[in-house]
Amino acid sequence: MSYPPPYGPPPMQPYGYSPPPPSKPKPGAAPIVLVVVFVLVVIGSVFGGFLWHLRGARNPAGHTSVALRPTVHTGPLTARSDEELFAALPKREDFDKGWTVKTSKDSAPSASESALPGVRRGYFPPQCGAVFHADDVDMIGSVEALLNDEKNMFGQSISVELHRWRAGERLSRFDEYIAQCATYVEVDAFSTGEVDTTRLSVTTIDPPNVASSVPLKAYRKEGTTNAVYSDGRPPETSPFAADDSYATDVRGVLVWMYCGNSDLISKRCRAVFADVLTKLNRL
């Protein structure tokens, strides 16, 4: 009887035939594979640790960028010399051609130096003339920059001062000044007989967006000027060019800045102020 494959009985084997034993895996194959894997893992761990250490040495903070930020210190500046602090003020090369830059150490320009020739100036109330010029005992230095322009009599100017003593207390004078001098009158009497009466208002403004450990103080003066002439011309009224002032305490050093005709040079003033703070913070 025949059976179609794969059906049917197994084929006949000769007498005495016995099937061969099943094959066994070669001894030691699995342990060798495990050893190779283990060695690869160890090598990968050592190499990865080396790379991590190298990356950490280049960038301790763990940032992906390798660019280093400027060193910023946090200790008080009171131990620094006047020369070191004075170096943070702007230099002649920080201004474009056409600006006259004057530097003064240990004191700010006096009232007689700042006043226009042939002009007597008065303030009502009297305390509204200035915030910091009354006491220059602690003055480290100052820089005053004026634009050389015949039409710039009351125009674009930048002044920066550094004070060492009681910076925090002096900074509070800004709030007092705004409270006492929200409105005041400035009178200029010229030798020609002209009298200019300027009615001013003082308001707080947003300070420059720069890093500071304490709040920045900023205010603006603006108003109108009424000019009376002695030669019979009719009086004239004109807007007063706005002035901005900034101040802050950088680790015990008071930084004060005046920006004349700020509507025209606001960006320049803020850039100069930010540069001074950056230099002080690196000391």
Salt bridges, closest charged atoms under 4 A:
ASP82 OD1 - ARG164 NH2 2.53
GLU83 OE2 - LYS105 NZ 3.06
GLU84 OE2 - ARG80 NH1 3.07
ASP96 OD2 - ARG268 NH2 2.72
GLU113 OE1 - LYS102 NZ 3.89
ASP135 OD2 - ARG170 NH2 3.26
ASP138 OD1 - HIS163 ND1 3.45
ASP138 OD1 - ARG170 NH2 3.12
GLU161 OE2 - HIS133 NE2 3.42
GLU161 OE1 - HIS163 NE2 2.95
GLU169 OE1 - ARG166 NE 2.78
ASP175 OD2 - LYS217 NZ 2.95
GLU186 OE2 - ARG121 NE 3.68
ASP188 OD1 - ARG121 NE 2.67
ASP231 OD2 - ARG233 NE 2.97
ASP244 OD1 - ARG220 NE 2.72
ASP263 OD1 - ARG220 NH1 3.21
ASP275 OD2 - LYS279 NZ 3.23
